[in-house]
């Protein structure tokens, strides 16, 4: 398989579902993906050796606490997924809701917040394992790995909005500084943005 295929969770998951040993050839990201590792582990415990060290330690501990063998533990976690959806307020508060709309928890996002921190918070609040959680982000995309150290703000809609705002502000300032006629289109874009905000 190509390196690109080894980095796509859905393809790797399909491969390890048939041959758990295929996890050995997956990318580091997939070896740290809870769902991918659980699917492989459900087939045979030997797959655990190919998981990332952090995920391997977490799964070993939780399986021991559950009193089940690794295969049974993985099968149970995959069978009892808890799906939650996130809503994001303007002040950076994430509200976690059930699919029925009931509020389950809240989480204040900071610039240093990670997916792993969110996963640990939600798992503690909902009394489940991070492996059981399936989180849907505010824009509808699934958060694939709750053990990832990826910065949470980069996964959320307001990150894109802030980048867009900085670009618009930069273009507006460039026009005000009189940096030439080539900047004129940005001036009209900034004005349209300002009028839209004023009208809202």
C-alpha positions as CSV (number, residue, x, y, z in Angstrom):
1,X,0.0,0.0,0.0
2,X,1.1,3.6,-0.7
3,X,2.1,5.9,2.1
4,X,-1.0,8.0,1.3
5,X,-3.3,5.1,1.9
6,X,-1.5,4.2,5.2
7,X,-2.3,7.7,6.4
8,X,-6.1,7.6,5.8
9,X,-7.9,6.3,8.9
10,X,-10.9,4.9,7.0
11,X,-8.6,2.8,4.6
12,X,-6.4,1.6,7.4
13,X,-9.4,0.7,9.5
14,X,-10.7,-1.4,6.6
15,X,-7.4,-3.1,6.3
16,X,-6.9,-3.9,9.9
17,X,-10.4,-5.2,10.2
18,X,-9.3,-8.1,8.0
19,X,-5.6,-8.3,8.9
20,X,-4.7,-6.8,12.3
21,X,-1.0,-7.0,11.5
22,X,-1.5,-4.3,8.9
23,X,-1.4,-1.8,11.7
24,X,2.4,-2.2,11.8
25,X,2.6,-0.5,8.4
26,X,0.2,2.4,9.2
27,X,1.2,6.0,9.8
28,X,2.0,7.4,13.2
29,X,-1.3,9.2,13.2
30,X,-3.3,6.1,12.5
31,X,-1.3,4.2,15.2
32,X,-2.5,6.9,17.6
33,X,-6.1,6.7,16.4
34,X,-8.3,5.0,19.0
35,X,-10.8,3.6,16.6
36,X,-8.2,2.2,14.2
37,X,-6.3,0.5,17.0
38,X,-9.5,-0.8,18.6
39,X,-10.6,-2.4,15.3
40,X,-7.2,-4.1,15.0
41,X,-7.2,-5.2,18.6
42,X,-10.6,-6.7,18.4
43,X,-9.1,-9.3,15.9
44,X,-6.0,-10.1,18.0
45,X,-4.2,-8.7,21.0
46,X,-0.9,-8.7,19.1
47,X,-2.0,-5.5,17.3
48,X,-1.5,-3.5,20.5
49,X,2.3,-3.7,20.1
50,X,1.9,-1.5,17.0
51,X,-0.1,1.2,18.7
52,X,1.5,4.4,19.8
53,X,3.2,4.2,23.2
54,X,0.7,6.6,24.9
55,X,-2.4,4.8,23.4
56,X,-0.9,1.4,24.2
57,X,-0.5,2.4,27.9
58,X,-4.1,3.8,28.1
59,X,-5.7,0.7,26.5
60,X,-3.6,-1.7,28.7
61,X,-4.7,0.1,31.8
62,X,-8.3,0.4,30.9
63,X,-8.5,-3.2,29.8
64,X,-7.0,-4.4,33.1
65,X,-9.5,-2.2,35.1
66,X,-12.4,-3.7,33.1
67,X,-11.3,-7.2,33.9
68,X,-11.6,-8.2,30.3
69,X,-9.1,-9.6,27.8
70,X,-7.8,-7.1,25.2
71,X,-10.0,-8.5,22.4
72,X,-13.2,-8.4,24.6
73,X,-12.3,-4.9,25.8
74,X,-11.9,-3.6,22.3
75,X,-15.2,-5.2,21.1
76,X,-17.1,-3.7,24.0
77,X,-15.7,-0.2,23.4
78,X,-16.5,-0.4,19.7
79,X,-20.1,-1.6,20.5
80,X,-20.8,1.1,23.1
81,X,-19.9,4.3,21.3
82,X,-21.3,7.5,22.8
83,X,-21.9,10.2,20.2
84,X,-21.9,13.8,21.3
85,X,-22.0,17.1,19.4
86,X,-20.3,20.3,20.2
87,X,-21.6,23.9,19.9
88,X,-19.2,26.9,20.1
89,X,-20.2,30.3,21.5
90,X,-18.5,33.6,20.6
91,X,-16.6,33.7,23.9
92,X,-14.9,30.3,23.2
93,X,-17.2,28.1,25.3
94,X,-17.9,24.6,23.9
95,X,-21.2,23.1,24.9
96,X,-21.4,19.3,24.6
97,X,-24.8,18.0,23.8
98,X,-26.4,14.6,23.2
99,X,-27.9,13.8,19.8
100,X,-31.3,14.8,21.4
101,X,-30.0,18.3,22.2
102,X,-29.6,17.9,26.0
103,X,-26.6,19.8,27.5
104,X,-24.1,17.3,28.9
105,X,-21.1,19.5,29.7
106,X,-19.2,22.7,28.9
107,X,-15.5,23.4,28.2
108,X,-13.7,26.7,28.0
109,X,-11.3,26.7,25.0
110,X,-7.9,28.4,25.4
111,X,-5.2,28.9,22.8
112,X,-3.3,26.0,24.4
113,X,-6.3,23.5,24.6
114,X,-5.7,20.2,22.9
115,X,-8.0,17.5,21.6
116,X,-6.6,15.2,24.4
117,X,-7.6,17.6,27.1
118,X,-11.1,17.9,25.7
119,X,-11.4,14.1,25.5
120,X,-10.2,13.7,29.1
121,X,-12.7,16.4,30.3
122,X,-15.7,14.9,28.5
123,X,-14.8,11.3,29.5
124,X,-14.6,12.4,33.2
125,X,-17.9,14.4,33.0
126,X,-19.8,11.6,31.2
127,X,-18.2,8.8,33.1
128,X,-17.0,6.9,30.0
129,X,-13.6,6.1,28.4
130,X,-12.2,8.5,25.8
131,X,-12.3,5.4,23.5
132,X,-16.1,5.3,23.8
133,X,-16.6,8.9,22.8
134,X,-17.4,10.0,19.2
135,X,-17.3,13.8,19.1
136,X,-18.8,15.8,16.3
137,X,-17.3,19.2,15.9
138,X,-19.5,22.4,15.5
139,X,-19.0,22.4,11.7
140,X,-20.1,18.8,11.4
141,X,-16.8,17.0,11.1
142,X,-15.9,14.2,13.4
143,X,-13.0,14.6,15.9
144,X,-11.2,11.4,15.0
145,X,-8.8,11.1,17.9
146,X,-9.3,12.3,21.4
147,X,-5.8,11.3,22.5
148,X,-4.2,13.7,20.0
149,X,-2.1,16.7,21.1
150,X,-3.4,18.8,18.2
151,X,-4.3,22.3,19.3
152,X,-8.1,22.4,19.6
153,X,-8.5,26.0,18.3
154,X,-7.2,24.9,14.9
155,X,-10.1,22.4,14.7
156,X,-12.8,25.0,15.5
157,X,-14.7,27.4,13.2
158,X,-13.6,30.6,15.1
159,X,-9.9,29.8,14.1
160,X,-10.8,30.2,10.4
161,X,-12.8,33.3,11.3
162,X,-9.8,34.9,13.1
163,X,-7.5,34.2,10.2
164,X,-10.0,35.7,7.8
165,X,-10.4,38.7,10.1
166,X,-6.6,39.2,10.3
167,X,-6.4,39.1,6.5
168,X,-9.2,41.6,6.1
169,X,-7.6,43.9,8.7
170,X,-4.2,43.6,7.0
171,X,-5.6,44.5,3.6
172,X,-7.5,47.5,5.1
173,X,-4.4,48.8,6.8
174,X,-2.4,48.4,3.6
175,X,-4.9,50.6,1.7
176,X,-4.9,53.3,4.5
177,X,-1.1,53.4,4.4
178,X,-1.3,54.2,0.7
179,X,0.7,51.4,-0.7
180,X,-0.4,51.9,-4.2
181,X,-3.4,51.3,-6.6
182,X,-2.8,47.6,-6.6
183,X,-4.3,47.5,-3.1
184,X,-7.6,49.1,-4.2
185,X,-9.6,45.9,-4.5
186,X,-8.8,45.1,-0.9
187,X,-10.2,48.5,0.1
188,X,-13.6,47.8,-1.4
189,X,-13.6,44.3,0.2
190,X,-12.9,45.8,3.6
191,X,-15.6,48.4,3.1
192,X,-18.2,45.8,2.1
193,X,-17.2,43.8,5.2
194,X,-17.6,46.9,7.4
195,X,-21.1,47.7,5.9
196,X,-22.2,44.1,6.4
197,X,-21.2,44.3,10.1
198,X,-22.9,47.7,10.5
199,X,-26.1,46.3,9.1
200,X,-26.1,43.2,11.3
